[in-house]
């Protein structure tokens, strides 16, 4: 009886520690993402040379586009996973076509957002600042990759 209680206690303790560790990891991930986004906002604002008035109209448009891109990327990953599972399960014919079409459609949606974003940015920024935006985004991306490689 004591052995069962000890095992039960060990299991409960392990689950509690695991839950606390998982919550802490999620908190750190959220903090990391917030920190990176703050850095990105400051970086892009400076690189583009946004005035306060421009920033007021630009950031809502930018955030909307980024949100749409994020949703499209998640849909693409989901469709890819489903397609991969269907192939591994040995599905054929119409079932496989459904998953393939779903994956291709998700990719098209992602590309469509990328194709439409320059025009949406042109509605709130000059052509020069739109060009600076694309250069700044790439510069920021490379900077983050470099930081990540240095940490490793």
C-alpha positions in Angstrom: 0.0 0.0 0.0 2.8 2.4 0.9 4.5 1.6 -2.4 1.3 2.5 -4.4 1.0 5.8 -2.5 4.7 6.6 -3.1 4.3 5.9 -6.9 1.1 7.9 -7.0 2.8 10.8 -5.2 5.8 10.6 -7.6 3.5 10.7 -10.6 1.5 13.7 -9.2 4.7 15.5 -8.4 6.1 14.9 -11.9 2.9 16.2 -13.5 2.9 19.3 -11.4 6.6 20.0 -12.2 5.9 19.4 -15.9 2.9 21.8 -15.8 4.9 24.5 -14.1 7.8 24.1 -16.5 5.5 24.2 -19.5 3.8 27.4 -18.3 7.2 29.0 -17.7 8.4 28.0 -21.2 5.3 29.5 -22.8 5.7 32.7 -20.7 9.3 32.9 -21.9 8.3 32.3 -25.5 5.6 35.0 -25.3 8.2 37.4 -23.8 10.7 36.6 -26.5 8.1 37.2 -29.2 7.0 40.5 -27.7 10.7 41.6 -27.3 11.4 40.7 -30.9 8.3 42.6 -32.2 9.3 45.7 -30.2 12.8 45.5 -31.7 11.2 45.1 -35.2 8.9 48.1 -34.8 11.7 50.3 -33.6 14.0 49.1 -36.4 11.5 49.5 -39.2 10.3 52.9 -38.0 13.9 54.1 -38.0 15.0 52.5 -41.2 11.9 53.7 -43.1 12.0 57.1 -41.6 8.4 57.2 -40.6 7.0 60.4 -39.3 4.5 60.2 -36.4 1.6 60.8 -38.8 2.8 58.1 -41.2 3.4 55.7 -38.3 -0.2 56.2 -37.2 -1.6 55.1 -40.6 1.2 52.6 -41.5 1.2 50.3 -38.4 -2.5 49.2 -38.5 -2.0 48.3 -42.2 1.3 46.5 -41.5 -0.2 44.6 -38.5 -3.2 43.5 -40.5 -1.0 42.2 -43.3 1.2 40.4 -40.9 -1.8 38.8 -39.2 -3.1 37.6 -42.6 0.3 36.2 -43.5 0.5 34.4 -40.2 -2.9 32.8 -40.7 -2.0 31.8 -44.2 1.3 30.3 -43.1 -0.5 28.3 -40.4 -3.0 27.1 -43.0 -0.1 26.1 -45.3 1.6 24.1 -42.5 -1.6 22.4 -41.6 -2.4 21.5 -45.2 1.2 20.2 -45.6 0.9 18.0 -42.5 -2.4 16.6 -43.7 -1.0 15.9 -47.1 2.1 14.2 -45.6 -0.1 12.1 -43.3 -2.3 11.1 -46.3 0.7 10.0 -48.3 2.1 8.0 -45.3 -1.3 6.4 -44.8 -1.2 5.2 -48.4 -4.2 7.1 -49.5 -4.7 7.4 -53.3 -6.9 8.9 -55.9 -9.6 11.4 -54.9 -8.5 11.5 -51.2 -5.0 12.4 -52.1 -6.1 14.9 -54.6 -8.2 16.7 -52.0 -5.1 17.1 -49.7 -2.9 18.2 -52.6 -5.4 20.8 -53.7 -5.8 22.0 -50.2 -2.1 22.5 -49.8 -1.8 24.3 -53.2 -4.7 26.5 -52.3 -3.1 27.4 -49.0 0.1 28.3 -50.8 -1.8 30.5 -53.3 -3.5 32.4 -50.5 -0.1 33.1 -48.9 1.4 34.3 -52.2 -1.7 36.4 -52.8 -1.2 38.3 -49.6 2.4 38.9 -50.5 1.4 40.0 -54.0 -1.2 42.5 -52.7 0.8 43.9 -49.8 2.9 46.4 -51.8 -0.2 48.1 -53.1 -1.7 48.3 -49.6 1.5 49.8 -48.3 1.5 52.3 -51.2 -1.9 53.5 -50.0 -0.3 54.8 -46.8 3.4 55.4 -47.7 5.4 57.0 -50.6 7.0 54.7 -53.1 10.4 55.5 -51.5 9.2 54.4 -48.1 7.6 51.3 -49.4 11.0 50.4 -51.0 12.7 51.2 -47.7 10.2 49.0 -45.9 11.1 45.9 -48.0 14.8 46.6 -47.6 14.4 47.1 -43.8 12.4 43.9 -43.4 15.1 41.9 -45.1 17.9 43.7 -43.2 16.0 42.9 -39.9 15.5 39.3 -40.9 19.2 38.9 -41.6 20.1 40.6 -38.4 18.0 38.2 -36.4 19.5 35.2 -38.2 22.9 36.5 -37.4 22.0 37.0 -33.7 20.6 33.5 -33.5 23.7 31.9 -35.1 26.0 33.8 -32.6 24.0 32.4 -29.7 24.5 28.9 -30.9 
